[in-house]
Amino acid sequence: MFPSEIEDVLVAYRGSGRDCEELASAIANLALFNSLDKYSVSPFQMEAQKAGLEHAGGKIDDITVVVAQAVASSSFTTPASLGSDLNAQIQKEKEKTY
């Protein structure tokens, strides 16, 4: 798939309330459809032509889609603060043993 095709799906789903799994399925289904379409222009077809090969349409292959959603959080703990908390806990344990 071309990046613009994935972007089109993202734009269509923006604000729809659908979850990441539904979005991933939509992208995977479009990739499957394109792979079976003997008349569509595809990145594989373009690269094959550059290499001097005749190929029409998509290419049937493994399809994997990963969709993640980044969410802002005010309770995020940075690794640095995790380290200082751990150091304080270690110090308390040392004080108990002496």
N, C-alpha and C positions, 0 to 999 in steps of 0.2 A: 504494500500500500504506500501511496505517497503521503508524506506528512500532512499535506493539506486535506486529504480525505479524513484523517483522524481528527484534525482540527474541526472539520465540518460536523462530525458527530459530537464533539465536545461542545460546540456552540449550540447545537440543537438540544442538548441535554441540560445546558446551563439553566439553573433556576427551576428545573422541572420537579425537584424533590426526589428524583430517582437516586438509588444508591450506587456505590462503586461497582457492585456485582452486575447490576443491570447495564451500566455503561460499558463494562468490559465485555459483556455478552453482545452488545450492539456492535462494538468494534470488531470482535471475533467473527460475528455473522457477516459483516460487510467484507472482511478479509476472505472468508470462505466463498462468498458470492463472487468476489473479484477473481479468486483463484480458478473458479470454474468457468468464468466468462471468456470465451475464445475471441471476443471482439474488443475487449477493453484494452486501453493502453495501460501498461503496468511498468513499475521500475525494473522488474526482471526482463520484460520484453525490450526495454530501452537498452539495458546493459548487454543483452544477447545480441542486439543489432550492432552495438559498438564493437563487439567481438567478432562480427561477421557471420553470426548465426541467424537463421530464420526462425522466429518464434512469434506466434500471435497470442495475445491475451495474457491471462495471469498464469501462475504456476502453482500447482497443487503441492503443498508442503505442510509441515507442522505449523500450527498457529497457536501462539501464546500471547496473552494480553494481561498486563498487570496495571491496575488502576489504583492509585493511592490518593487520599484526601488529606491535605495538611490543615490542621485546625489550630488556631491560636489558643493559648492557655495561659492564664495568669499564675498558675501553680507550677510552672515549669521549674525544675531544679537543675542548675548547671552542674556539669561534672566537677568544677572547682569547688562548689559548695558541698557536693557529695563527699569530696576528699576531706574537707575540713570537718564535716560531721563525723566521718570515720575516724579521723585523727583524735577528735575529742572523745569518742567512745573508747578508743584504744587506751588513751591516757587514763580514763576512769577505771578501766580494767586493771591497768598497771598499779594505780593507787590502792586498789582493793587488795592486791597481793603483797604489798609491802607493809 
